[in-house]
Amino acid sequence: MKPSAALDRINPSPTLAITSKVLELKRQGVDVIGLGAGEPDFDTPDFVKDAAIEAIRAGKTKYTNVDGTAELKDAIAAKFKRDNGLTYAASQISVNVGGKHTLFNALVATVDAGDEVIVPAPYWVSYPDVVQFAGGTPVFIAAGADQNYKITPEQLDAAITERTKWVILNSPSNPTGAGYTRAELRELGKVLERHPHVWIFADDMYEHIVYPGFEFATIAGVNPTLYDRTLTVNGCSKAYAMTGWRIGYAGGAAWLIKAMAKLQSQSTSNPCSIAQAAAVAALNGDQSFLAERNAAFQRRRDLVVAELNAIDGVTCPTPEGAFYVYPELSGLIGKSTPDGRRIDTDEDFVGYLLEDAKVAAVQGAAFGLSPAMRISYATSDELLREACARIRTACAALK
């Protein structure tokens, strides 16, 4: 027996591979600083934990509705209305085992062989693989540091064909932290209004991790004419530091939500009942803690951007949100390490950083735009300072 053709179309997640490698090195006693993981270093808020404990004690440990409890769907509907001005009925809401599961359900339920899905690059590593697993073809639009890692309306219009099924918009972005303004979304929306066969997957996972000077907006809220063909996607992982709880959710057309539930009924069934109870508390509870955490993220962002831009050969745009930077490394390509290894690619560079500087980052090739690397600054100020010092030393040693 051999793996299926569908499995041959995808690769293991490179970000999870880096995380696993860092954990293994730490188990061996190596002093490595991991800047590859895409999760907050903050703990889940106590009021969310308390809700989970209460749910356990109340015996809420049984099966739930396949795509979410009524209580959680009510909380999600209230969140969409409160934060985004979007109205969804329970039949328009899907609860999944994390945002990646939402992506998988939506694309596998709708994409056929020959369909195209537009994926702006740099992209979250799972987008193209899930498209390919579903039998579709990812169509990439490159948006480099010179355009702040955001596609233009002209690029979007040129990429759309009669075979385009979806376009994926992730704002603020993983891996760059770039966020589309309301005005930018309005212009992209005007393009999509001219192509009524194209659906929009709006990945808003980092909605609540944004910085002063940037106001979050989502495309269905900015362009109401696109509401009927937009899947607005979010989750509890990032804002509420609940990565391990695995709760993602989406609002969209009732027929699409039903199709996703059908697929989910034959895969995972319902998300964890306890995690759903915790998510209700997270969405309905006091949101004031977000401001304090965002202030810490902003401080770290500013530290890392300044440190990286002080290195010859490195250019690091300032992101509007999330907790990543995506420095461009073209000035380092072609140099050699102290022991004579040539840096031909960003993968060579992050390998050098891990081996010689004991700093783990993820190569830009994993996100579809090179030469660059993704650094997560969701760790302590002290570790970030040390990591930046190590990166600076490693870069200075290149010849």
N, C-alpha and C positions, 0 to 999 in steps of 0.2 A: 504494500500500500504506500502511496505517496500523497503529499499535501494536495488539496484541491487547487484548481486553477485560480479561484478567487483569492486564496491565501497567498499564492505566488505573486499576486498583484500588489501586495503591501509589504512594508518593512516594519521591523520593531521600532518603537518610539525612540528616537535618539536622545530626547531630553530625559526620559526615564532611564535610559542606558547610562547616561552621565551620573544621574543620581545614585544608581546602583553601584557604579564604580567608586564614587566618593565614599559611600557607606562601607564598602569593602576595604578601601584604603584606611579609613578611620579604625575599622576593626583590627587592622594590622598595626595600629599605632602610628601611622603616618600623620604628620601635622599638615593636613590639607584643608584649604578653605573652599567650601563648595558654594559657588555662585551660579549653579545651574538649575536648581529646583524652582519650579514656578508655584510656590506657596508662601503665604505670609508666615513670618516667624512668631507672630502673636498667637496667643491661645484663643480657643473658642470662648466667647463671653460667658460668664457664670450663669446669667439668666437663661441662656440657651442650654447649657449643661443641666441646669436644674429642671428644665422642662422635660428633658430626656429621662432624667431619673424619675420624675413624677410619672411619666408615661409607662416606664417599666413597672413601677409599683402599682399602677392602675391596671396592669395586665394588658396594655396595648401592644401585645406581642404576636398578634395573629395577622393573617393575610388582610390586605386592604384592597380597595379598588385597584385594578391593574395600573392605571396611570395617575394615581394620587387620591388621597383622602379628600372628602368634601371640605374638611376644615382647612387643609393646605391649599386647595384650589381657591377657596374664599380669600385666604391670606394673599395668594398670588394675584388674584383679581384686584384686591384692594391696593397692592403694591403698584401694579401697572397703572391704575387710575391715579393714585397719589403722586407717583414719581414721573410718569410718562404721559399722562393724559389719555391713556388708551383704555378702552372698555372691552373686556372679554367676559363672556359667559363661561360657566364651568365646562360646557361642551367644547370650548375653544382653548382649553388649557391642558397641557400635558406635563406630568411630573416624571422625571427620569433618573437613572442612576448616574448623575453627574452630567455636565455639559457635553462631554464627549459622547455619551449615550444619546443625548438629544440630537446631536449631529448625525450619528449613525442611524437612528430611527428615521429621521426626516429624509436623508438621502437614499437609504436602502428602500424606503417605502415609495419613492417617487422617481428614481433615476433608472433608466434603461440603457442598454448598450447603444452607443451612438450619441447619447445625450452629453452635452457639455456643461461644465460648471466653471464659472469665472472665479478665479482665486487670486486676489492681489498678493504680490510678493514684495516684502517678506510676509510669510504666512505662518500661522500656528501649524505645527508639524502634522497634525492629524487630518487637516482638510483634504489634501490631495490623495492621501491613502484611502480615506473612507470613500471618496468619489470613485477611485479605481476599484475598490472592493465591490461597490455597487454596480460596476460595469461601465461607468461613465468615463469621460475624458476631462481632466482638469485643464483649463486654459488660463495661463498665468499672465498677469499684467505686472511688469516690474516697475516699482516706485522706489527710487533710491533716496539717499540722504539729501540730494540736491532738491528734492520736492518733499522733504520732510516725511518720506515713506508713505505718502498718500497719493492714490491714483487721481487722475483728472477726469472730468466729464468726457473729454475727447478720447482718452484712452479707453474708457468704459464703452463708449459708443462704437469704437473701432473693433472691440473684442466680441461684441454681440453678433451672433449668427442665428439662423433659423433653428439651429440645434441647441441653442442655449436654454437650459432648464432653470438654473439658479445662478445668482451672483452672491458671493459671501462678503459681507462687510463686518469687520471686527474693529470696534472703536470704544474705548482705547484699545490699542492693539497689543497682542502677544505675537511677536517678540519685541516690538519697537517702542511701545507706549504712546505712539502717535494717535491723536484723537481728531476726528472730523468735526468741524464746527457746524453749527446750525446752517449757516450759509452754504458751506461746502456740501452738506447732505441735500440741501434744497436743489443745488445744481445737478448732483448725481441723480436725484429723483426725477428731474425734468427729462433726463436721458431715458430713464426706465419707464416713464410714462409713455414714451414713444414706442416701447417694445412690450406690449401687454402679455406676451407669452413667457416673460422672464419673471421668476420668483426671487424674492430677496430673503436670504438667511442673515438676520441682523444679530450678530454675536455681541451682546452687551455685558459680558461677564465681569468687566472691570468698571462698570458704570459708577460705582461709589468710590473708586480710588482715582480721584482727579485732583488737580492742583489749581491754585488761584490764577485767574486769567483765562481759564477754560471752563466753559459751561457744557455739561454733557447734554446730548440730544440723541434721540433714536429716529431712524428714518421714517417709520410709520407715523410718528408723532409730528414730524416736520412736513411730511408729504401725505396727507390723509387719503389721497387718491390711491396710494399704494397699500393701504391697510389690508385689503382683501387678499393680497398676494405676498404679504410679508410674514415670516415666522420670526417673532421677537423672542430672543433666547437670552436666558440669564441663569443664575444659580446662587447657591449659598457659599460656595467654596472660598471665594477670594475676599469679599467684603466682610464676611463673618468668620473668616479663618476656620472653615469647616471642610477642608479638602478631603479628609478621610470619611466624612459623613456621607458623601456621594449623593447630593441632591442638586439636580439641574431641572430647569423648567422652561416652558415656552408658551406663548400665546399666538394663535393663528386661526386659519380657516377651520371650521368644524370638521369638514371632510378629511382634511390633512391630519388633524388631531386624532380622529377615529382610525385612520390608516396606521398612524404611529402606534396607537394602542393595540391594534391587531398584531403588529409585529412584536411589540413588547410582551404580549400575552403568551407568545411562543418562544420567548428568550429569557428575560430575567424575571418576568411577572412584576409584582409591585416593588418599588423602592422600599428599603428598610422602614418598617413601621415606626421605630423609635426615632430614626433620623428625620422622618416626616414630622413627627410631633415637635422635634427640636426646631425644624425649619419654620413651623407655624410661629413659634416664639420669636425666632430671629426676625421674621418679616413684620410681625405685629408689634414687636417690642420697641423700647427706647433706642433710637438710632444715634444718640449724641456721642457715643464712643467712637464713631467713625471719624469725626473731626480730629480727635486726638491722635488716632492712628495715622490719618493722612498727613498730619503735621510731621510725624516722625518719618514717614515715607518721603515727604518733600525734602526734609533735611538730608536724608540719605541720598536722594536723587541729586541734589545740588552738589553734595560732596563728591559723588562718583563722576558726574559730568565734568566738574572742574578738574579733578585729578586726571581723568583720561585725556581731556583736551590739552593738558600741559605736556603730553607725551608726543614727541616728534613722530609723525607718520600715522597718528590716530586722530580721527574726527568724530566727535560724539554730539549729535543733536540733542537738544533738551526735550524730553517727552512731556506730553500733556497729562498723562495718566498712567495707570498700572504701576508695576514696580520693576520695570526692565529698562535697560539702555541697550542700544544697538550700535556700538561704535564701528565706524568704517575703517578698514585696515589697509587700504591700498598702499600706503606709504611704507608698510613693512614687508610687503610681498617682494621676493627676490633677494632678501637679505639672508644671512646665514647665522646659525647659532654658534656659541663659543667652541663647540666641538665639531663644527663643520657641516652640520645638517642645514640644507637649504630650505627656506620657507617659501614654498611654491603656492600654497593654498591656505585658506583660513583654518582648515582642519590640521594642517601642519603646525600652525601657530598655536591653536588651543592645546594640541598635544605637547608642544614645547612648554607652554605655561604649566600644564599639569605635571610634567615630568621634572622640570627644572625649578619652577617657582612654587609648585604645590598649590596652584590655584585652578579650580575647575570652572570653565565656562563652556558654552555650546557654540560650535562653529556655525557661521552664517549659512553654509551650504545646507544645513538641516532645515533652514527656513526659506530656502529658495533664492537668496540674494547674497552674493559674495563680492569681495572679501569683507567679512564682518564677523562679529561674534555677539551673542546675547549674554548679558550679565544680569542676574537678578540681584537687586539690592535689598531684598527682603531678609536682611540679617542685621546684626548689631553694628552700630557706628564703629566700634573698636575693630571688629573683624573687617569691615569695609576699608578702613584706613590701612590696616595691615595688608589686605589683598591688593589695594591700589599701589602701595609701596613695592610689593613684590612684582606687580606687573610692570611698574616703572623701571625697576632694576633689570628685569628680564628684557625689556625693550631696549634699554641702554646698552645691553651686552650684545645685541645683534650687530653684525658687521655688514 
